[in-house]
Amino acid sequence: MINGRAKVEYSFVTGESESVSKQSGDKLYAGGKQTSGIIEMETLKTVEQSYLTQLWSNDIFSKNKEDSFTTLTNTISKRFTIAVLSIAIIATSYWLFVDASKAMNVFTAVLIIACPCAIALSAPFTFGNLLRIFGKLKFYVKNASVIEQLAEINTIIFDKTGTITSNKKSSAFYEGEVLSASEEELLKNTLRGSNHPLSRTLYDILNQHNIISLNHFEEHLGQGIEASHNNDTIKIGSASFVGTKESSVLNTSVHISTNSTYKGKYTFSNNYRKGLSKLFNTLKKKYDLVILSGDNEGEIENLRKILPSKTKLIFNQKPNDKLEYIKYHQEEGAKVLMVGDGLNDAGALAQSNVGIALSENVNVFSPACDAILDATNFNQLNKFISASKSAIKIIKWSFVLSFIYNFIGLYFAVTGQLSPVIAAILMPLSSISIVVFTTIATNVLGRKLE
């Protein structure tokens, strides 16, 4: 920026809805939205050199996660096929010497009755039904393999702003002299004339007061606002604007002075999502939890009060730092679930084993994610993970049922007591029973989620 002052909101990139002050000499990044002020800019870099383009040029975006993941069905079916072929060949060889007339019937009956159709159908029907159930609960998963990978995670990493905090409303507490009724009335009516995000937030927090006509109102860009009514004056804004010193640069504060006397300040803190503490206390029993944030440590004390003691809190992380952090721990054996929002989390979402984009609006999300979770159901995250693990159990039980069926069928087929025609009639029954079992089991699981 070469001239002027402005407020710029980077929620599209960072997930942070509050505007930040920019003045001459500051760098501006693509993706921001100017909310106030008149400015002049000089372009320093081309699109190819931009911050986001460099992030999206990372090799991780050209890789397919599914290529490095072997599904449970593929693992079992490979061995199953080898076992069935071996049994068919051994049994046929035996009957060639004992009774050659039965050899071909035995070979055919073994292959038909042990057809892996039931195994092949188990996972698609289980995951497919669970995808439908998740969708009804506003958890939109890209494909079935994501559910299977979600069941294997042992580390969960959360972004802070816009993920564990809500963008809709902040809270604030007041420090200083108690404002009189007339002073608070003047404060409320002065804030009415400002569109600054902090002004609007503070306006919503204050009690209702009568509307009064101000004698004077002026907004000083990037500093604050001042107004007067009758013989009373008020200044609202930065510490230097109202005539005092800032005690903490990590916290967001609005300072107030009336009639040239400093009164105090409202310090804003993030509004954390409903059920956050309960969710983390539930998750900590099974998973390593990490907060990986690009923000400063201003909220660290609040987070320590809310979150379990063993939660790792890491701040001042750039998007590439988040990606490298996840990559390092994956090399150490971690199966990582990343929960984030905004384009600045795209690299971390892509690098993780499963990346979930949390969104206040499910039509706006990071395209690098594997699933989208509506923010209203954030506190249900543990249930979705548990349901994924239960789905794996359902598939394993269906495999057991299929193996029992195949074992009995193979006994009669190998001993020459089962003709290929009868085997062809019985084989579909196995597939039907598996489909019925998985459908009923996942529906029961879905009712527990609701």
Summary of the structure (lengths in Angstrom):
residues: 450
radius of gyration: 31.1
end to end distance: 51.2
largest distance: 115.7
contacts: 1421
relative contact order: 0.15
helix: 51%
strand: 19%
